[in-house]
Amino acid sequence: MNRHTENDNKNVYTLTALAQLLDAELVLSNRSSITDGSDVEVTGIARLSSAESSQLSFCASAKYHADLTSTSALAVIVSPDSVEHCPVHCLVHSNPYLAFAFLSHYFNTRPAPARGIHPSAVIAPTATIGEGARIAPGVVVMDYASVGCNASIGANTVIEASASIGDNVTLMGNINIGYAVQLGNDVRIDSGTIIGSDGFGYAPNPQSDGNRWQKIAQLGSVVIGDRVEIGANTAIDRGALDNTVIADDVIIDNQVHVAHNVVIGRGTAIAGCVGIAGSSTIGKYCSFGGGVCIAGHIEIADGVTVLGMSRITGSIKKAGTYASGTGVQEVDTWRKSAVRFSQLDTMHRRIKKLESKD
């Protein structure tokens, strides 16, 4: 299934049409007088518990069967194992959550930007704009930058000199794409994000009476592959010498910081507020929960999952699930635990001393 991106402003589909889009089996409820799904229109998608009688919903797993049995939805996308629990029409699919994700784009009411270049946009004479591109008000495209075919560039976005934007890229408003940054095809970046900001590179200068930090020019760039999605207010720094690299099919949430010379492997998912320090390498198909902190100059193997708020200070060489830290406690209990933690070394030495006497 490919993502549907064009809004045709209809957003009303019949059950039969949706079944065909999903390659799903339509099973009509025997509690209904409806005998032909081509006459039944669906007006939107909603949760099982809040769906109305003209809306579609989905049941991702058996743990939602209680909501499924009481839903008021017109129809529900279900797996074959859930059909018997569904009191309404069914669209039977092997992966209901994936099917919902695919169909959600057909009910997206966000209007597509107007085709062409808005009069208020500033396009350098040496810049290249591909066929079918949409350039919104206030956009700036600097010298020798290129924007691919059917790209959509949101209001007040700045594309600096020599940057390359691929085909079918969507940049929302107020984004900054830095000098010589490269974006692949089908990339989507949300508002407020900066790609290609200077990395945090400074050399200490103890001989200086004034500024004790000598800034290091960031001579690399950022290279982003195809089908990458990046959330709002995220910052991805350019490399100091080599490039910062984000491979194909990576997804990055809001308010993430990727420092200079980081390399992120294909298909990795990074949740909100993760911080990745410079020159670290992350493998393919990894997942990082919210607030994970990754130290610099380390390597993380393919297939690693790290739970939220964990702190990674050394390389992880084997696939698996990792976590650090403790869960929340009542403050009085936490204070006692903190005191006992500080006593662990003393207790350890006492235990070793006692063991040596046996």
N, C-alpha and C positions, 0 to 999 in steps of 0.2 A: 504494500500500500504506500502510495506517495502522498505527501502533504498537499492539501488543497489550499491554494493561496489567494486565488482571485475571488473577491466578493461580488456575486452577481446580483446582490440586493433583493433576491427573492427570499431565501432562507426558509422556504416551506417546501417540504418534500413528502412524497407518499411513502408508505411502508414498503411497498414493492421496490420503489426507486432506491431506498436506503439499503434494502437487502441486496440489491444488485451492486451497489457501490462497495459493500463490505464483502461480497461473495458469501453471504450468510443465508441460512435457511430461515424463511419466514414461517412461523407456526402460529396460526390464528387461534385465539382462545375459544374454547367451546362454551364459555359463558357469555359470548357476544354473538349478536346476529350478523356481524360482518363476515362476509364470505370471500371478499376480494380486497387485498391490500392496496391495489392500485387506486381505490377510491378514498383511501384514508390518509389525510394529511397530518404531518407532524410539524409543529410550530417551533420547537426548541428542545433543548436538553436540560435536565435538572436531576438533582439527587433523588434517590428512591423515596426518601421521606417527605420531599417537598414538591415532587413532580405533579403537574396538573393533568387533566384528562386528555389534553392534546399534545402532551410532551413525551419525549423519549427519555429513558434512564438506562442505567447499566448496573449489573451486579458482578463485581470483580471476583468475589470468592464466597465460599459457603458461610463465612462469618457474618455476612450481611443478609442471610435468609430471613431473619425476623423482619427487617425492613422490606424485603422483597414480597413477602406474603401479604403485607398490608399496604402496598404502594397503590397510589391512585393514577399512576402513569398510564398513558395509552399503550405503550409497549416498552419492553426492557431487553437490552442486549444481555444474553446469558450464555454460559457454557452448556454443553449437553447435559451435564450432571445437575443443572439447576432448573431445567425446564419444568419438572414435576412440581417445583415449589412456586412457580410463577402463576399468579392468577389472571394475568393479562396477556396480550399478544407478545410473542417472543421473536427476537432476531438471534438465532443460535449461531454462535461463533466460538472458535477454539480459544480465543484470547479476548474476552470482553473489554478489558481495560485498554488494550491496544486499539480495538475497534472504536471505542469511545473517543480516544485521542484523535484518531483519523477523522471521525465525523464532526468533532468539535469545530473544525475549520469551516465546515459547510454552514454552520449556524453563527459564525462570527459576523457581527453587524458593524465592525469598524470599517468606515469607508476607505476605499483605496485612494491614495493621493492622485491628483490630476497628472496626466501624462504631460511630458514636456518640461521646459525650464521656466520657472516663475520669473517674471520681470525683475524682481528684487534680488535674485541670486547674482553672485559675482563669479564669473567663470573666466579664468585666465585664457588668453588667446592660444596658448600652447597646450592647454588641457584637452583631453579627449573624452567625449560623452557618448556612450554607446546607444544604439537604437532602442527606443522604447523606454529609456530611463525617465524617472520622475524626480525632478529637482524642486524642492519646496522653497517657500520664501526664506530669504536670509542666508541661504547656503553659500559657502565660499569654497571654490575649487581652485587651488593654486597651480603655479606653473608646472607643466609636464606631468601633472596627475592624470589618472585615467579612471573613468567610471564605466563599468561594464554594461552590457545590454540588459534591459529590464530591471536595472537596479532602482531602488527607491531611497532617496536621501532626504531625511526629515529636516524640519525647519531649524535654521541657525546652526546646522552642522558644518564643521570646518574640515576640509580634506587638504592637508598640507602638501607642499611640493613633492613631486615624484612618487606620491603614494599610488598604489594600484588597488582598485576595488573590482572584484570579479563580477560575473554575471549573476543576476537574480539576488543580489545582496539587498538586505533591508537594514538601513540605518535610521533609527528613530531620531527625535530632535535633540539638539544640544550635545552632540557627540564630537569629539576631536580625534581625528585620525592623523597621526604624526608623520613627519618627513620620512618618505621612502618605505612606509609600512605597506605590507602586502596582505590583502584579504583574498581568500579563495572564492569559489562560487557557492551560492546558497547560504551565505553567512547572514546571521541576524544579530544585531546589537541594539540593546535598549538604551533609553535616554540617559544622558549624563556621564557616559563611560568615556574614558580616555585610553586610547591605544597608542603606545609609542612615546609616553612621557619619559623623561630622563630617569635612569636608575639612580639609586642612592649610593653613588660612588664618590668617595672622598679619601684623600691621603692626609694623615696627620702631618702638620708642619710645625714642629715645636720651636723652630728658629724664628717664627713670625711673631712680632710684637702685637699684631692686630689679629687678622683672621688666621686661626690655628688650623684651618681645614683647607686643603687644596682640592678643588673640585676636579674630578676626572671626566673628561669629555666622553659622552656615551656614543661610541662610533658605530655600534651595531644597529639593528632595526628589530621589528617584530614581523614574523611570518606566520600567518594563520591559514590553516587548511580549509577544506570544503565542509560545508554543512555544520559549521561551528556556531553555537548560540551563546551569547554573553549577555548577562543581565545588566540592570541599571547601576550607575555609580560605581563601576568597577574600574580599576586601574591596572594596566598591563605595561610594564616598563620595557623600554628598548634595551638591547644588549650593550654591554660596555665595549666589547670587541666583537664577539660572535653575536648571532641573533638570538632573541627570545623566540621560541618556537612552540606553537600550539597545533597539534596534528588534527587530521580530519575527525569529525563527529564528536568532538569534545563539547560538553555543556558546562557553562560556568554561571553561577547564580549572581545575585546582587551583592555589591559591596565586598568584592573579593580583591585582594592585592596579589598580583603576580610580579615578582621582582625581576631584575635584569638577568638575562642568560638562563632563565628557567626553561626546561623542555618538558612538555606535557604530551604523553603518548595518546594514541588514537582511542576514542570512545570513552575517555575518562570523564567522570561527573564530579563537580566541585560545588558544594552547597555554600550558602551565604556566609560572609564574614570570615572565610578562610584566608590565612596569610601564608604565602610561600616565599621564603627568603631566597636570596640570589644564588644562581648557579646550581640549583637542585634539579634533578632529573626524575620525573615521575613516569612510570610505565604505562602500558596500554590497559584499558578497561579497569581502571581503579575507581574507587568511590570514596569521597571525603565528606563527612557530615559537617554541619554548621560549626563555625568557630574553631576548626582544627588549625593548629599552628605548626608549620613545617620549617625546620631550621635550614640554613643554607649549606651548600656543598655536600649534599647527601643524595643517595640514590634509593628509589623505591621501586620494587619489582612490579612486573605485570600482575594484574588481578588482586591487588591489595585493597581491602575495605577498612577504613578508619572511622570509628564512631565519633560523634560530635564532641567538641571541646577537648579533644585529645591533643597532646603535645608530642611531636616527633622530633627527637634530637639526634637520632642516628639513622643510618641506612637500614632499610627493611629489604632483606634479600630473598624472601620467600612469600608466595601468595598466601592470603589468609585474611582473617578479620582481627583488627587490633584496636585497643582502647587504652586510655590512661586516665589518671585522676579518680576522684571519688564522687559518688552521687550526693545530692543535696541532703542535709540533715538539719534537724532543729538546732538552733544556734548553741544551746547549752551542751548538747551532745557533741557538736563539732568542736567546741572549745576544749572539751575533755580529750577528744581524739587528737587534736593538734598538740596538746601537752604530751600525750602518750607517744606520739610520733617522735617528738624531740628526745624521748627517753629510750628509744629503741637501741641506740648504740650501746648505752650503758647496760641495758638489760641483756643484750647479746653477749657482751664481754663477761657478765656475771654467769650466764648460762654456760658459756664455754669453759669458764673456770670450774664450775660445779661438775661438768661432764668429765673434765680432766682428772677429777678426784676419784671417779668410779673405776 
